[in-house]
Amino acid sequence: MSQIAYQIQDLSKIIADKLVLPHPDQIIRHILTDSRKVSEASSSVFFALKARRDAHQYIPQLYEIGLRSFVITDENFSVANYPDANFIWVKDSLKALQQLVAYHRSHFHYPVIGITGSNGKTIVKEWLFQLLAADFKLIRSPKSYNSQIGVPLSVWEMTHDYDLAIFEAGISTVQEMDHLEEIIKPTIGILTNLASSHDEGFESRTQKLQEKLRLFKNSETLIINSKYISELSEAKKIFTWSFDQDADLKITDISTHNGNSLIKGIYKNIEIAIRIPFTDKASIENAVICWASMLYLNYHQQVIAQRIEKLLVVKMRLELKSGIHQTAIIDDSYNSDFSSLEIAIDFLNQQSQYLTKTLILSDIHQSGIPAVQLYQKVAQLVENKGIDKFIGIGEDLQKHQGNFKMNKWFFKDTDDFLERFDKQIFKNETILLKGARHFEFERISKILTQKVHDTVLEINLNALVHNLNHYKSKLAPGVKLMAMVKAFAYGSGSDEIANILQHHKVDYLAVAYADEGVALRQAGITLPIMVLSPEVSSFEALISNQLEPELYSFRILEAFADYLSDHQIESYPVHIKLDTGMHRLGFTDEDIAELISFLLSHKALQVKSALSHLAASESDVHNNYTQHQIQLFDKISNRLSEALGYTFIKHIANTAAISKWPQAQFDMVRLGIGLYGIESVIAERAALQNVATLKTTITQIKELKKGETVGYGRSGIMKKDGKIATVKIGYADGYPRALGNGVGYMLINGKRAYTIGNICMDMTMLDITGLAIKEGDDVIIFGEELSVYDLSKQLNTIPYEVITNISQRVKRVYFYE
Ligand SMILES: *Cc1c(COP(=O)(O)O)cnc(C)c1O
């Protein structure tokens, strides 16, 4: 296949400091930076990148599955156990990766468009692909792969099959762009715009702009808003656009009508126009950038206008939802190309809820490589990634079905599939739907997913991972992390959240009750799980599911010890809860002597950890109390480990304590609410991303006269003639009745709409007098713009209560970009 093959000895000439190469002619086609994403072990080289977890630890398992080439940094790493593997030592493995790809890039002489800017990079890249793919064999960055690692992985895919490349570059601080420039070496540059994102990484806006412009230091041409040209230091060919100043393409008028925008401009003294199927400001700017780019590429205005009119929404996120007959559906029905297929399959493979993995794939168009090779490559990928069932939709896939080795079915098009396929055959599996737009896979998705009510809780998995990494970055080296997934993962949904946490290798999970832990085991979670409130009646379930109880009183301790001895179980991991001042559960200082003698005489109880809980870690007023709790915990837990003669994990810090009390991290922290984007320590909030958005849609709108009443008990009275909207969320969904009669509000198109009348069990009425709103519009109950903090203030409670009260009948939908 066209993927460029190197020999490992070629690589070593580019990047090595020191090497051991038993097989210098080993073929290298793939670069691996994430041990979980292997597709072709034998022809991959693994770069052990620096992360919080030392990537060298993955080498044994990679060797096991057939990887034979490694780029490493640890000089003391013992290679004796891997006689068959090639090792290259470098000082900085990220730099080595970048150098290697820069070398790879130097072999290609077709044009490369490099895009940077604060916003719009991915949209402009995807739109240019939509606009240019008919005329070029085009390769582009997958999704928004624009980081120090994402860029080299994208550029590595360049081959001689293509004749145009588009890559995006994103930076968060100084000097990063120089590295990306060396890899991308764009011949044509596009700067989208400059906004305030990542301001903290730069001294000033000017510095940020200068830094971004470094991507273009060797490019022949730059397509740019004319307001930035005074900042350009060196003379180069530029093509400018502007909404208000002189420019090669000067926009003179924008009018919107029926969901379309008509954009007029002047180019070479002639008035020209485009129409786009969008009306928002960002889309208009992005379309103008594409317009300017096409004019620069000498397209005829008529061709440009025809193509731009058909631009499609760019949707980069996958949706994970529950489907019919115990299935999970991953819906990626908006685009289809090879690299995003690979990313989507990796996401599929992260899901452990069901054993069977099914892929429904459409033909891939405009891939830039011939169909014969493309479908060989697809079949290989699908096989290497362990897909069990394959359903191909489209004539190309049908034609190349011989390549696929697993269980398979093929259909001419989506209609053919819907007519002939019996959906009953899907059961207990995770199904990835990956289709090009015009195959309309949303029709398949609709049939396979459970009916989604108007009200959904959207969970942004990227934000969750961001928050996890934020807290990880605050931990002292070696400190473990236990993630709290009790109470349906604080309302976010247990299986899916636990899956992501397992994939991101947290050390422990904790649930409140044994049955929550059993559910996680059934969903394929293999991490150790602590159960905070075990009951005697659940011991059997605990043990048969390898769940580890927290023991907090002599009553439960003795009962568990008896159970173990009755069943002749030895050395079972348990967690000892110490009460240092919360005064809820746990052994106190006075209990310790007795506790020690009990544990010494019951060796079947293997103390895995000792923990305590802080009563007011977030509160400055109680600093002395918290300090006292920490000291007491230190004292008692040490006494315990000395008496027992072995060490165990000690932990006391919850979310708020992770940042506020770094001295209380001990061996592990217990991260709860922060994971879900909520913090009691106000200074920490800005660093977190919003995870959950509760939204619904307007079911009906009514016009009412002054004096008419709304809802039960007639407590909502129209003060003047006006309009109300009914939405399908009520107190049974977790929208508290206390928010009725104008106490609470929701957001519709960014505007506040207050409740009117009493909240009903399943519905709420909102006063929308004076607002331009129609039936079907989205309504936000909480999320990014209307925070859970605000909502809980209106309710006089804390965010914990608001999020954990969202009823299970509200469907959770997960997003992943
Ligand atoms: C819920 C809980 C936590 C997590 O607290 P957050 O404030 O949500 O971080 C930690 N420890 C115990 C024992 C808990 O019950």
The ligand as an SDF file (V2000), in Angstrom:
LIG
                    3D

 15 15  0  0  0  0  0  0  0  0999 V2000
  -18.1040   11.7030   47.7530 C   0  0  0  0  0  0  0  0  0  0  0  0
  -16.8410   11.4950   48.4760 C   0  0  0  0  0  0  0  0  0  0  0  0
  -15.6430   12.0790   48.0200 C   0  0  0  0  0  0  0  0  0  0  0  0
  -15.5650   13.0510   46.8810 C   0  0  0  0  0  0  0  0  0  0  0  0
  -15.8770   14.3570   47.3010 O   0  0  0  0  0  0  0  0  0  0  0  0
  -15.8690   15.5710   46.2670 P   0  0  0  0  0  0  0  0  0  0  0  0
  -16.0880   16.7610   47.1210 O   0  0  0  0  0  0  0  0  0  0  0  0
  -16.9870   15.3150   45.3410 O   0  0  0  0  0  0  0  0  0  0  0  0
  -14.5570   15.5460   45.6170 O   0  0  0  0  0  0  0  0  0  0  0  0
  -14.4720   11.7260   48.6730 C   0  0  0  0  0  0  0  0  0  0  0  0
  -14.4860   10.8840   49.7180 N   0  0  0  0  0  0  0  0  0  0  0  0
  -15.6140   10.3220   50.1920 C   0  0  0  0  0  0  0  0  0  0  0  0
  -15.5340    9.3950   51.3610 C   0  0  0  0  0  0  0  0  0  0  0  0
  -16.8370   10.6200   49.6040 C   0  0  0  0  0  0  0  0  0  0  0  0
  -17.9540   10.0910   50.0890 O   0  0  0  0  0  0  0  0  0  0  0  0
  1  2  1  0
  2  3  1  0
  2 14  2  0
  3  4  1  0
  3 10  2  0
  4  5  1  0
  5  6  1  0
  6  7  2  0
  6  8  1  0
  6  9  1  0
 10 11  1  0
 11 12  2  0
 12 13  1  0
 12 14  1  0
 14 15  1  0
M  END
$$$$
